[in-house]
Amino acid sequence: MFSRELTVSELERLEAVATAAVGALQMDEDTFRAFYDRTARQVWAYLARITGDRTLADDLLQESYYRFLRAERAFDNETHRRNYLFRIATNLAHDRHRRAKVSVSVPLPEENAPGALTDSTDLAADTERRTDLARAMATLKPREREMLWLAYAQGSSHEEIADTLGLKKNSIKILLFRARRRLATAMGVRS
Amino acid sequence: MTSPNHEMIECPRESDVLDALASARWPDRVDTELAQHVASCGICQDVIAVASAMQADHEAAWRDANVPSSGQMWWRAEMRARQDAIREASRPVTVAQAVAVGLALSLAGVAGWFAWPTVQGLFAAVFPSAASQQTSLLASPIFLPVAVALLAMIVVAPVALYFVISEKS
């Protein structure tokens, strides 16, 4: 009903707006590509494990980097930048979890890459271990999964975990202790 | 460190255990003293169980990850930033159009109000017999407001529908 021909000056104005939007992105192309190549697999693994859903992890990965690029923030260093990226990813996963109101499913581990594990016994044992961990992780709260993954899969410090999850640094020790104990119990390691 | 109910929540050897795991020295290439400590420390046993499982899973997830290339990701982000910026910049134009339509409708209503006696006079001059039969209906004080409201409904309803649909899409 309101569709109408745009004038040349309007088109030029919109083109200028679009170009300015690209110019206002957090990084230029080369810097972004280098940063993405350093972090993308880690972010994907994190999202896949805290949501338990590979397809959702694919979507959230794209959304995380897009929001990161559009963030109007200055970063002191690479660590701060990475923590902020993980914080965006965490918040997106939380939003999705709240909207879906579903518990985390247990993702079946995919087949290993050819040549990764040559022995069939190794392959079976590896798949079983990962399935057990996925089941145990699914019994935890989202915050516990995130904390444990950051601490033990990625080796983040307490300060980095606090920064990523928006928690107080002092509370990390006790929260991590509880989460670790719950996971160990769910894995059948402790009674 | 202990929790408020005096339960140990941290072991001073935790970092040594994590170092041994990260450098693949656990369990075969660690010193006997650390191995003996782990055997007697519940916290370190939990750390070993959880951290080793998660590190193995992390490696597997790294192998499984099938992420888009950085060039693809940049291109998508760039396109989306452009589209979002254009959408945001186009919004004031849409609002201005809606305001213009509203003003035009109001002006038409006011003009109709003032022109109504003239229209009535013309109608009576052209169709004297029909005018005498319909005088009672047309002369009714509520006729004009109802007619204007109906006309406005006919014009405004599609406009409102358009906005609802465009907002949803």
HADDOCK unambig.tbl for C-alpha pairs under 7 A between the chains (distance, minus, plus):
assign (segid A and resid 14 and name CA) (segid B and resid 86 and name CA) 5.80 0.50 0.50
assign (segid A and resid 14 and name CA) (segid B and resid 89 and name CA) 6.90 0.50 0.50
assign (segid A and resid 17 and name CA) (segid B and resid 85 and name CA) 6.32 0.50 0.50
assign (segid A and resid 17 and name CA) (segid B and resid 86 and name CA) 6.68 0.50 0.50
assign (segid A and resid 18 and name CA) (segid B and resid 82 and name CA) 4.41 0.50 0.50
assign (segid A and resid 18 and name CA) (segid B and resid 85 and name CA) 5.48 0.50 0.50
assign (segid A and resid 18 and name CA) (segid B and resid 86 and name CA) 5.97 0.50 0.50
assign (segid A and resid 19 and name CA) (segid B and resid 82 and name CA) 6.93 0.50 0.50
assign (segid A and resid 21 and name CA) (segid B and resid 81 and name CA) 6.05 0.50 0.50
assign (segid A and resid 21 and name CA) (segid B and resid 82 and name CA) 6.19 0.50 0.50
assign (segid A and resid 21 and name CA) (segid B and resid 85 and name CA) 6.14 0.50 0.50
assign (segid A and resid 22 and name CA) (segid B and resid 78 and name CA) 5.98 0.50 0.50
assign (segid A and resid 22 and name CA) (segid B and resid 81 and name CA) 6.13 0.50 0.50
assign (segid A and resid 22 and name CA) (segid B and resid 82 and name CA) 6.50 0.50 0.50
assign (segid A and resid 29 and name CA) (segid B and resid 74 and name CA) 6.75 0.50 0.50
assign (segid A and resid 33 and name CA) (segid B and resid 70 and name CA) 5.03 0.50 0.50
assign (segid A and resid 33 and name CA) (segid B and resid 71 and name CA) 6.70 0.50 0.50
assign (segid A and resid 36 and name CA) (segid B and resid 70 and name CA) 6.07 0.50 0.50
assign (segid A and resid 37 and name CA) (segid B and resid 70 and name CA) 6.39 0.50 0.50
assign (segid A and resid 40 and name CA) (segid B and resid 67 and name CA) 6.95 0.50 0.50
assign (segid A and resid 41 and name CA) (segid B and resid 62 and name CA) 5.92 0.50 0.50
assign (segid A and resid 41 and name CA) (segid B and resid 65 and name CA) 5.93 0.50 0.50
assign (segid A and resid 41 and name CA) (segid B and resid 67 and name CA) 6.73 0.50 0.50
assign (segid A and resid 42 and name CA) (segid B and resid 62 and name CA) 6.88 0.50 0.50
assign (segid A and resid 44 and name CA) (segid B and resid 65 and name CA) 6.61 0.50 0.50
assign (segid A and resid 45 and name CA) (segid B and resid 58 and name CA) 6.92 0.50 0.50
assign (segid A and resid 45 and name CA) (segid B and resid 61 and name CA) 5.35 0.50 0.50
assign (segid A and resid 45 and name CA) (segid B and resid 62 and name CA) 6.31 0.50 0.50
assign (segid A and resid 45 and name CA) (segid B and resid 65 and name CA) 6.69 0.50 0.50
assign (segid A and resid 66 and name CA) (segid B and resid 77 and name CA) 5.62 0.50 0.50
assign (segid A and resid 113 and name CA) (segid B and resid 63 and name CA) 6.81 0.50 0.50
assign (segid A and resid 130 and name CA) (segid B and resid 57 and name CA) 6.19 0.50 0.50
assign (segid A and resid 133 and name CA) (segid B and resid 53 and name CA) 6.99 0.50 0.50
assign (segid A and resid 149 and name CA) (segid B and resid 54 and name CA) 6.98 0.50 0.50
assign (segid A and resid 152 and name CA) (segid B and resid 51 and name CA) 4.96 0.50 0.50
assign (segid A and resid 152 and name CA) (segid B and resid 54 and name CA) 6.22 0.50 0.50
assign (segid A and resid 152 and name CA) (segid B and resid 55 and name CA) 6.62 0.50 0.50
assign (segid A and resid 153 and name CA) (segid B and resid 51 and name CA) 6.87 0.50 0.50
assign (segid A and resid 153 and name CA) (segid B and resid 54 and name CA) 5.15 0.50 0.50
assign (segid A and resid 153 and name CA) (segid B and resid 55 and name CA) 4.75 0.50 0.50
assign (segid A and resid 153 and name CA) (segid B and resid 58 and name CA) 5.63 0.50 0.50
assign (segid A and resid 174 and name CA) (segid B and resid 9 and name CA) 6.53 0.50 0.50
assign (segid A and resid 177 and name CA) (segid B and resid 9 and name CA) 5.80 0.50 0.50
assign (segid A and resid 180 and name CA) (segid B and resid 46 and name CA) 6.86 0.50 0.50
assign (segid A and resid 180 and name CA) (segid B and resid 50 and name CA) 6.81 0.50 0.50
assign (segid A and resid 181 and name CA) (segid B and resid 46 and name CA) 6.69 0.50 0.50
assign (segid A and resid 184 and name CA) (segid B and resid 46 and name CA) 5.95 0.50 0.50
assign (segid A and resid 184 and name CA) (segid B and resid 49 and name CA) 6.82 0.50 0.50
assign (segid A and resid 184 and name CA) (segid B and resid 50 and name CA) 6.27 0.50 0.50
